[in-house]
C-alpha cells in the first residue's frame, strides 16, 4: 500500500491541479469583469490548495522514508 500511495500522490496532485485550473476557468473566466479580475489570483490560489496539500504530503513522506531529496 505504501508504494502505491507514493506513486499515486504526485499523480493525484497533478490531476487536482488541472481540475482546479479547469474549475477556475469554467466558473470565473466566462463573465470576467473588473471585480473578478481583482480577486482572480486569490480564487485561483484557493482552487490549487488541494493539489499543493497532496504535493506537500508526498514530499514529507519521501523525506521521512529517507529517500532521495526532492527538490522544488
C-alpha positions in Angstrom: 0.0 0.0 0.0 2.8 2.4 0.8 4.4 2.0 -2.7 1.0 2.5 -4.3 0.4 5.7 -2.3 3.9 7.0 -3.0 3.2 6.6 -6.8 -0.4 7.8 -6.6 0.1 11.1 -4.6 2.1 13.1 -7.3 -0.4 11.9 -10.0 -3.3 13.0 -7.9 -1.7 16.3 -7.2 -1.4 16.9 -11.0 -5.0 15.8 -11.6 -6.2 18.1 -8.8 -4.2 21.0 -10.2 -5.6 20.5 -13.7 -9.1 20.2 -12.1 -8.5 23.5 -10.2 -7.5 25.3 -13.4 -10.5 23.9 -15.3 -12.9 24.8 -12.5 -11.5 28.3 -12.2 -11.7 28.8 -16.0 -15.3 27.4 -16.1 -16.6 29.5 -13.3 -14.8 32.8 -13.5 -13.4 33.4 -16.9 -16.8 33.2 -18.7 -18.1 36.5 -17.3 -15.0 38.4 -16.3 -15.3 42.0 -15.1 -13.2 44.3 -13.0 -14.2 42.8 -9.7 -13.3 39.2 -10.8 -10.1 40.5 -12.3 -9.0 41.9 -9.0 -9.9 38.8 -6.9 -8.9 36.2 -9.6 -5.5 35.5 -8.1 -7.0 34.7 -4.7 -9.7 32.5 -6.2 -7.1 30.7 -8.4 -4.9 30.0 -5.3 -7.9 28.6 -3.4 -8.6 26.2 -6.2 -4.9 25.0 -6.1 -4.8 24.3 -2.3 -5.8 20.6 -2.6 -3.1 19.9 -5.2 -0.5 21.7 -3.1 -1.5 19.8 0.0 -1.1 16.4 -1.8 2.3 17.5 -3.2 3.4 18.6 0.3 2.2 15.3 1.8 4.1 13.3 -0.9 7.3 15.3 -0.3 7.0 14.8 3.5 6.5 11.0 3.1 9.6 10.8 0.8 11.7 12.8 3.3 10.5 10.7 6.3 11.4 7.4 4.5 15.0 8.6 3.8 14.6 8.6 0.1 16.5 10.8 -2.3 15.9 14.5 -1.6 13.0 16.0 -3.6 13.9 19.5 -5.0 11.2 22.1 -5.5 
